[in-house]
């Protein structure tokens, strides 16, 4: 999936955060919904401007970012809250 067809960054929209094209829905916001337990159907129903392909692009973008950046701390998964 080429996420570039669906995700872009514009300094005039949400201070340049990556968003789904044609919306003000930031990638991190959408991922956060899933992290809170939302299901794909709930997201699509509540945000009708999104498509299943756009959601797939959100995750493709996030996966690529994780491959390219070290955004985690060594042994973070071993820490207790």
N, CA, C and O atoms as a GROMACS GRO file, in nm:
protein
  324
    1UNK      N    1   0.085  -0.119   0.000
    1UNK     CA    2   0.000   0.000   0.000
    1UNK      C    3   0.088   0.123   0.000
    1UNK      O    4   0.180   0.135   0.081
    2UNK      N    5   0.060   0.214  -0.091
    2UNK     CA    6   0.132   0.341  -0.095
    2UNK      C    7   0.053   0.443  -0.012
    2UNK      O    8  -0.043   0.502  -0.062
    3UNK      N    9   0.093   0.462   0.112
    3UNK     CA   10   0.020   0.551   0.201
    3UNK      C   11   0.020   0.696   0.153
    3UNK      O   12  -0.064   0.775   0.194
    4UNK      N   13   0.115   0.730   0.066
    4UNK     CA   14   0.127   0.869   0.018
    4UNK      C   15   0.004   0.916  -0.059
    4UNK      O   16  -0.018   1.036  -0.073
    5UNK      N   17  -0.075   0.824  -0.108
    5UNK     CA   18  -0.200   0.860  -0.177
    5UNK      C   19  -0.305   0.910  -0.077
    5UNK      O   20  -0.399   0.978  -0.117
    6UNK      N   21  -0.289   0.878   0.050
    6UNK     CA   22  -0.390   0.907   0.151
    6UNK      C   23  -0.345   0.997   0.265
    6UNK      O   24  -0.428   1.064   0.328
    7UNK      N   25  -0.216   1.001   0.292
    7UNK     CA   26  -0.164   1.074   0.408
    7UNK      C   27  -0.075   1.188   0.359
    7UNK      O   28   0.006   1.170   0.269
    8UNK      N   29  -0.091   1.305   0.420
    8UNK     CA   30  -0.002   1.415   0.386
    8UNK      C   31   0.014   1.508   0.506
    8UNK      O   32  -0.058   1.497   0.605
    9UNK      N   33   0.107   1.597   0.493
    9UNK     CA   34   0.135   1.694   0.598
    9UNK      C   35   0.138   1.832   0.535
    9UNK      O   36   0.205   1.854   0.434
   10UNK      N   37   0.066   1.925   0.597
   10UNK     CA   38   0.059   2.063   0.548
   10UNK      C   39   0.069   2.154   0.670
   10UNK      O   40  -0.011   2.141   0.763
   11UNK      N   41   0.164   2.246   0.671
   11UNK     CA   42   0.180   2.334   0.788
   11UNK      C   43   0.054   2.413   0.820
   11UNK      O   44   0.039   2.462   0.933
   12UNK      N   45  -0.037   2.427   0.725
   12UNK     CA   46  -0.161   2.502   0.747
   12UNK      C   47  -0.270   2.415   0.810
   12UNK      O   48  -0.374   2.467   0.851
   13UNK      N   49  -0.248   2.284   0.819
   13UNK     CA   50  -0.347   2.193   0.876
   13UNK      C   51  -0.286   2.126   0.998
   13UNK      O   52  -0.187   2.054   0.987
   14UNK      N   53  -0.346   2.150   1.114
   14UNK     CA   54  -0.299   2.092   1.241
   14UNK      C   55  -0.149   2.106   1.261
   14UNK      O   56  -0.082   2.014   1.308
   15UNK      N   57  -0.098   2.221   1.226
   15UNK     CA   58   0.043   2.256   1.246
   15UNK      C   59   0.136   2.154   1.180
   15UNK      O   60   0.247   2.130   1.229
   16UNK      N   61   0.092   2.096   1.070
   16UNK     CA   62   0.179   2.006   0.996
   16UNK      C   63   0.175   1.861   1.037
   16UNK      O   64   0.251   1.780   0.984
   17UNK      N   65   0.087   1.825   1.131
   17UNK     CA   66   0.075   1.683   1.168
   17UNK      C   67   0.031   1.604   1.046
   17UNK      O   68  -0.044   1.656   0.963
   18UNK      N   69   0.076   1.480   1.032
   18UNK     CA   70   0.026   1.396   0.922
   18UNK      C   71  -0.123   1.369   0.940
   18UNK      O   72  -0.168   1.328   1.047
   19UNK      N   73  -0.199   1.394   0.834
   19UNK     CA   74  -0.344   1.375   0.837
   19UNK      C   75  -0.388   1.296   0.714
   19UNK      O   76  -0.314   1.282   0.617
   20UNK      N   77  -0.509   1.243   0.722
   20UNK     CA   78  -0.569   1.180   0.605
   20UNK      C   79  -0.609   1.292   0.510
   20UNK      O   80  -0.678   1.387   0.551
   21UNK      N   81  -0.568   1.282   0.385
   21UNK     CA   82  -0.597   1.386   0.287
   21UNK      C   83  -0.746   1.416   0.283
   21UNK      O   84  -0.830   1.326   0.289
   22UNK      N   85  -0.777   1.546   0.273
   22UNK     CA   86  -0.916   1.589   0.265
   22UNK      C   87  -0.987   1.595   0.398
   22UNK      O   88  -1.107   1.622   0.404
   23UNK      N   89  -0.913   1.570   0.508
   23UNK     CA   90  -0.972   1.575   0.642
   23UNK      C   91  -0.878   1.651   0.734
   23UNK      O   92  -0.768   1.692   0.696
   24UNK      N   93  -0.925   1.669   0.856
   24UNK     CA   94  -0.841   1.721   0.963
   24UNK      C   95  -0.819   1.610   1.066
   24UNK      O   96  -0.798   1.637   1.185
   25UNK      N   97  -0.825   1.486   1.020
   25UNK     CA   98  -0.807   1.371   1.108
   25UNK      C   99  -0.660   1.329   1.107
   25UNK      O  100  -0.610   1.276   1.007
   26UNK      N  101  -0.593   1.354   1.218
   26UNK     CA  102  -0.451   1.323   1.229
   26UNK      C  103  -0.429   1.172   1.244
   26UNK      O  104  -0.511   1.101   1.303
   27UNK      N  105  -0.319   1.126   1.190
   27UNK     CA  106  -0.282   0.985   1.200
   27UNK      C  107  -0.277   0.941   1.345
   27UNK      O  108  -0.331   0.836   1.379
   28UNK      N  109  -0.215   1.019   1.431
   28UNK     CA  110  -0.205   0.979   1.572
   28UNK      C  111  -0.342   0.973   1.639
   28UNK      O  112  -0.362   0.890   1.728
   29UNK      N  113  -0.436   1.057   1.599
   29UNK     CA  114  -0.571   1.053   1.653
   29UNK      C  115  -0.640   0.922   1.616
   29UNK      O  116  -0.702   0.858   1.701
   30UNK      N  117  -0.627   0.884   1.490
   30UNK     CA  118  -0.692   0.761   1.444
   30UNK      C  119  -0.631   0.639   1.512
   30UNK      O  120  -0.704   0.550   1.556
   31UNK      N  121  -0.500   0.634   1.521
   31UNK     CA  122  -0.435   0.522   1.590
   31UNK      C  123  -0.479   0.519   1.737
   31UNK      O  124  -0.498   0.412   1.795
   32UNK      N  125  -0.493   0.636   1.796
   32UNK     CA  126  -0.539   0.644   1.934
   32UNK      C  127  -0.677   0.585   1.954
   32UNK      O  128  -0.704   0.522   2.056
   33UNK      N  129  -0.766   0.604   1.856
   33UNK     CA  130  -0.899   0.544   1.865
   33UNK      C  131  -0.889   0.392   1.875
   33UNK      O  132  -0.956   0.329   1.957
   34UNK      N  133  -0.805   0.334   1.790
   34UNK     CA  134  -0.786   0.188   1.794
   34UNK      C  135  -0.722   0.145   1.925
   34UNK      O  136  -0.757   0.041   1.980
   35UNK      N  137  -0.629   0.224   1.976
   35UNK     CA  138  -0.565   0.193   2.103
   35UNK      C  139  -0.666   0.194   2.218
   35UNK      O  140  -0.649   0.122   2.317
   36UNK      N  141  -0.770   0.276   2.206
   36UNK     CA  142  -0.875   0.281   2.307
   36UNK      C  143  -0.978   0.170   2.290
   36UNK      O  144  -1.069   0.157   2.372
   37UNK      N  145  -0.964   0.089   2.185
   37UNK     CA  146  -1.053  -0.024   2.168
   37UNK      C  147  -1.157  -0.010   2.059
   37UNK      O  148  -1.240  -0.100   2.041
   38UNK      N  149  -1.155   0.102   1.986
   38UNK     CA  150  -1.251   0.117   1.877
   38UNK      C  151  -1.224   0.011   1.772
   38UNK      O  152  -1.110  -0.032   1.751
   39UNK      N  153  -1.330  -0.031   1.705
   39UNK     CA  154  -1.321  -0.126   1.594
   39UNK      C  155  -1.330  -0.047   1.463
   39UNK      O  156  -1.377   0.066   1.460
   40UNK      N  157  -1.284  -0.110   1.355
   40UNK     CA  158  -1.285  -0.044   1.224
   40UNK      C  159  -1.423   0.010   1.190
   40UNK      O  160  -1.436   0.124   1.144
   41UNK      N  161  -1.526  -0.069   1.210
   41UNK     CA  162  -1.662  -0.026   1.178
   41UNK      C  163  -1.703   0.098   1.255
   41UNK      O  164  -1.770   0.186   1.200
   42UNK      N  165  -1.664   0.107   1.382
   42UNK     CA  166  -1.697   0.224   1.463
   42UNK      C  167  -1.628   0.349   1.409
   42UNK      O  168  -1.689   0.456   1.400
   43UNK      N  169  -1.502   0.334   1.372
   43UNK     CA  170  -1.427   0.449   1.319
   43UNK      C  171  -1.490   0.496   1.189
   43UNK      O  172  -1.513   0.616   1.170
   44UNK      N  173  -1.518   0.403   1.099
   44UNK     CA  174  -1.576   0.440   0.970
   44UNK      C  175  -1.715   0.500   0.985
   44UNK      O  176  -1.752   0.591   0.911
   45UNK      N  177  -1.792   0.450   1.080
   45UNK     CA  178  -1.928   0.503   1.103
   45UNK      C  179  -1.923   0.644   1.161
   45UNK      O  180  -2.001   0.731   1.122
   46UNK      N  181  -1.831   0.667   1.253
   46UNK     CA  182  -1.822   0.798   1.319
   46UNK      C  183  -1.747   0.902   1.238
   46UNK      O  184  -1.764   1.022   1.260
   47UNK      N  185  -1.666   0.858   1.145
   47UNK     CA  186  -1.590   0.950   1.059
   47UNK      C  187  -1.612   0.908   0.914
   47UNK      O  188  -1.525   0.846   0.853
   48UNK      N  189  -1.728   0.942   0.858
   48UNK     CA  190  -1.766   0.893   0.725
   48UNK      C  191  -1.677   0.942   0.610
   48UNK      O  192  -1.688   0.891   0.499
   49UNK      N  193  -1.591   1.039   0.635
   49UNK     CA  194  -1.499   1.082   0.530
   49UNK      C  195  -1.384   0.983   0.512
   49UNK      O  196  -1.313   0.987   0.412
   50UNK      N  197  -1.366   0.895   0.610
   50UNK     CA  198  -1.262   0.792   0.600
   50UNK      C  199  -1.311   0.674   0.518
   50UNK      O  200  -1.431   0.646   0.513
   51UNK      N  201  -1.218   0.608   0.455
   51UNK     CA  202  -1.247   0.486   0.379
   51UNK      C  203  -1.162   0.373   0.437
   51UNK      O  204  -1.065   0.399   0.507
   52UNK      N  205  -1.198   0.248   0.410
   52UNK     CA  206  -1.112   0.139   0.454
   52UNK      C  207  -0.969   0.152   0.401
   52UNK      O  208  -0.874   0.120   0.472
   53UNK      N  209  -0.954   0.199   0.278
   53UNK     CA  210  -0.818   0.218   0.223
   53UNK      C  211  -0.742   0.326   0.299
   53UNK      O  212  -0.621   0.314   0.321
   54UNK      N  213  -0.811   0.433   0.338
   54UNK     CA  214  -0.745   0.539   0.414
   54UNK      C  215  -0.699   0.487   0.550
   54UNK      O  216  -0.591   0.521   0.597
   55UNK      N  217  -0.782   0.402   0.613
   55UNK     CA  218  -0.740   0.343   0.740
   55UNK      C  219  -0.619   0.254   0.723
   55UNK      O  220  -0.528   0.257   0.805
   56UNK      N  221  -0.617   0.176   0.617
   56UNK     CA  222  -0.501   0.091   0.591
   56UNK      C  223  -0.377   0.179   0.570
   56UNK      O  224  -0.268   0.144   0.615
   57UNK      N  225  -0.394   0.291   0.504
   57UNK     CA  226  -0.283   0.383   0.480
   57UNK      C  227  -0.230   0.440   0.611
   57UNK      O  228  -0.109   0.459   0.627
   58UNK      N  229  -0.319   0.468   0.706
   58UNK     CA  230  -0.277   0.517   0.838
   58UNK      C  231  -0.180   0.419   0.902
   58UNK      O  232  -0.076   0.458   0.953
   59UNK      N  233  -0.215   0.291   0.898
   59UNK     CA  234  -0.129   0.190   0.959
   59UNK      C  235  -0.003   0.165   0.878
   59UNK      O  236   0.103   0.136   0.935
   60UNK      N  237  -0.012   0.175   0.746
   60UNK     CA  238   0.108   0.160   0.663
   60UNK      C  239   0.206   0.274   0.692
   60UNK      O  240   0.326   0.252   0.700
   61UNK      N  241   0.154   0.396   0.708
   61UNK     CA  242   0.237   0.511   0.741
   61UNK      C  243   0.302   0.491   0.877
   61UNK      O  244   0.423   0.512   0.892
   62UNK      N  245   0.224   0.450   0.976
   62UNK     CA  246   0.278   0.429   1.110
   62UNK      C  247   0.384   0.320   1.111
   62UNK      O  248   0.487   0.333   1.178
   63UNK      N  249   0.360   0.212   1.038
   63UNK     CA  250   0.458   0.103   1.031
   63UNK      C  251   0.588   0.152   0.969
   63UNK      O  252   0.697   0.119   1.017
   64UNK      N  253   0.578   0.230   0.863
   64UNK     CA  254   0.700   0.282   0.800
   64UNK      C  255   0.775   0.375   0.894
   64UNK      O  256   0.898   0.371   0.901
   65UNK      N  257   0.702   0.458   0.967
   65UNK     CA  258   0.767   0.548   1.063
   65UNK      C  259   0.840   0.468   1.170
   65UNK      O  260   0.951   0.505   1.210
   66UNK      N  261   0.779   0.361   1.218
   66UNK     CA  262   0.842   0.280   1.321
   66UNK      C  263   0.966   0.210   1.268
   66UNK      O  264   1.063   0.191   1.342
   67UNK      N  265   0.964   0.171   1.142
   67UNK     CA  266   1.083   0.105   1.084
   67UNK      C  267   1.198   0.204   1.070
   67UNK      O  268   1.314   0.165   1.083
   68UNK      N  269   1.167   0.329   1.042
   68UNK     CA  270   1.270   0.428   1.013
   68UNK      C  271   1.322   0.501   1.135
   68UNK      O  272   1.431   0.558   1.131
   69UNK      N  273   1.249   0.501   1.243
   69UNK     CA  274   1.287   0.579   1.361
   69UNK      C  275   1.296   0.489   1.484
   69UNK      O  276   1.225   0.389   1.494
   70UNK      N  277   1.382   0.524   1.574
   70UNK     CA  278   1.389   0.456   1.703
   70UNK      C  279   1.305   0.537   1.802
   70UNK      O  280   1.356   0.622   1.874
   71UNK      N  281   1.174   0.510   1.803
   71UNK     CA  282   1.082   0.587   1.886
   71UNK      C  283   1.055   0.520   2.020
   71UNK      O  284   0.964   0.562   2.093
   72UNK      N  285   1.129   0.421   2.053
   72UNK     CA  286   1.105   0.347   2.175
   72UNK      C  287   1.232   0.342   2.257
   72UNK      O  288   1.343   0.357   2.206
   73UNK      N  289   1.213   0.319   2.384
   73UNK     CA  290   1.325   0.310   2.477
   73UNK      C  291   1.356   0.163   2.501
   73UNK      O  292   1.265   0.081   2.514
   74UNK      N  293   1.482   0.131   2.506
   74UNK     CA  294   1.523  -0.007   2.531
   74UNK      C  295   1.457  -0.059   2.658
   74UNK      O  296   1.460   0.007   2.762
   75UNK      N  297   1.400  -0.176   2.649
   75UNK     CA  298   1.337  -0.246   2.761
   75UNK      C  299   1.212  -0.176   2.814
   75UNK      O  300   1.173  -0.201   2.928
   76UNK      N  301   1.151  -0.092   2.738
   76UNK     CA  302   1.031  -0.021   2.784
   76UNK      C  303   0.920  -0.120   2.821
   76UNK      O  304   0.841  -0.093   2.912
   77UNK      N  305   0.915  -0.233   2.751
   77UNK     CA  306   0.809  -0.329   2.776
   77UNK      C  307   0.827  -0.400   2.910
   77UNK      O  308   0.735  -0.468   2.957
   78UNK      N  309   0.942  -0.386   2.972
   78UNK     CA  310   0.966  -0.449   3.101
   78UNK      C  311   0.930  -0.360   3.220
   78UNK      O  312   0.923  -0.407   3.334
   79UNK      N  313   0.906  -0.232   3.193
   79UNK     CA  314   0.875  -0.138   3.301
   79UNK      C  315   0.733  -0.160   3.348
   79UNK      O  316   0.644  -0.194   3.270
   80UNK      N  317   0.713  -0.141   3.476
   80UNK     CA  318   0.579  -0.152   3.535
   80UNK      C  319   0.528  -0.011   3.563
   80UNK      O  320   0.604   0.078   3.600
   81UNK      N  321   0.398   0.006   3.544
   81UNK     CA  322   0.336   0.137   3.568
   81UNK      C  323   0.327   0.165   3.716
   81UNK      O  324   0.277   0.270   3.756
   0.00000   0.00000   0.00000
